[in-house]
């Protein structure tokens, strides 16, 4: 099965995978910055990490995934697409893993639990090299972030709004918001 077929199957099965436009933007950033170190927070089945590594021959990736079943499928996909030697999968809670990571990444793709984005932001800032890019997926979440969310989602919408305000209010970031998918914030670390 091709990577695109697996991505389509994941979307149809409601398993997390980024929108095609989001992936295209991510791959464009990876290509344009000649990224050699990539971090993905919320790897799911590893399909986005596979796409990044298939585009960048010399790059290495670190992917974090909490769900054991998804982590197992990510490892299988890394092997199936021949990128396992360049992909490190860390299984566990990103909130516990991020403080332990060291070194600098060229690109970070944040696609984990949306309610935790603000908590992860200082770690992303520390881990991203100057001039690197942080891509934060699903920040508009069905239009709820700046709209009227269902009562059960109000807290999540407020957290995403606070996250975007933190990015925009920090002079260390230059952020552009794209409205495709469920919203993508692309932030360059100045």
Secondary structure, 3 states (H helix, E strand, C coil): CCHHHHHHHHHHCCCCCCCHHHHHHHHHHHHHCCCCEEEEECCCCCHHHHHHHHHCCCCEEEEEECCHHHHHHHHHHHHHCCCHHHEEEEECCHHHHHHHCCCCEEEEEECCCHHHHHHHHHHHHHHEEEEEEEEEECCCHHHCCCCCCCHHHHHHHHHHHHHHHHHHHCCCEEEEEECCCCCEEEEEEC
